[in-house]
Amino acid sequence: MKEPVYIGANPAIEPDLQQLINSVALGDQEAFAAVYDTVAPSVLGVVRSVLRDRAQSEEVMQEVLVEVWRTAARYRPDRGSAVNWILTLAHRRAVDRVRSVEASAARENKAALLDRLPEYDEVTEQVYTRLEREQVRRCLRTLTDLQRQAVTLAYYRGLTYRQVAEALALPLGTVKTRLRDGLIRLRDCLGVTA
């Protein structure tokens, strides 16, 4: 009769993981040390196959074994062997780490892109400004000469009503009327609603 071939250590010699997990659930530190010594290489192997980075793999292995210590009471033998439970925890934790690293890289990438983008679209802003300027010029051409002069002096040169009246050699009331009429025509031409 042929003897069975085992990969790794002979299971007959290995401690009973199920019994050790039950003891760990009760807070037995020696049982945890035995679990740690028994499964750490396998856990590291599973984690390393997912992460590829030795330092991160060792960190995740430690997290998995701490989780085994904290959650040993959740182990259910009817759902599978203790080693499979631990290796499933290891695989899940490693996949979570990969997702976390990818999400972090995506956030950093997005933040870097946002830092490079202007707060507004400069080209669009320039086009709108140019279009508005052209529309104002077109509307100014619809005013009478006196209205255009009064509006230009008051709004583009910043003169007061009195200064506009002096510059055009007109009575103050006439300047106010021309400005009011010119602004009404501009408002209508530009399509501004009051």
Sequence and secondary structure as in RCSB ss.txt:
>XXXX:A:sequence
MKEPVYIGANPAIEPDLQQLINSVALGDQEAFAAVYDTVAPSVLGVVRSVLRDRAQSEEVMQEVLVEVWRTAARY
RPDRGSAVNWILTLAHRRAVDRVRSVEASAARENKAALLDRLPEYDEVTEQVYTRLEREQVRRCLRTLTDLQRQA
VTLAYYRGLTYRQVAEALALPLGTVKTRLRDGLIRLRDCLGVTA
>XXXX:A:secstr
      SSS TTTS  HHHHHHHHHTT HHHHHHHHHHHHHHHHHHHHHHH  HHHHHHHHHHHHHHHHHHGGG 
 GGGS HHHHHHHHHHHHHHHHHHHHHHHHHHHHHHHHHHHS SS HHHHHHHHHHHHHHHHHHHTTS HHHHHH
HIIIIIS   HHHHHHHHT  HHHHHHHHHHHHHHHHHHHT   
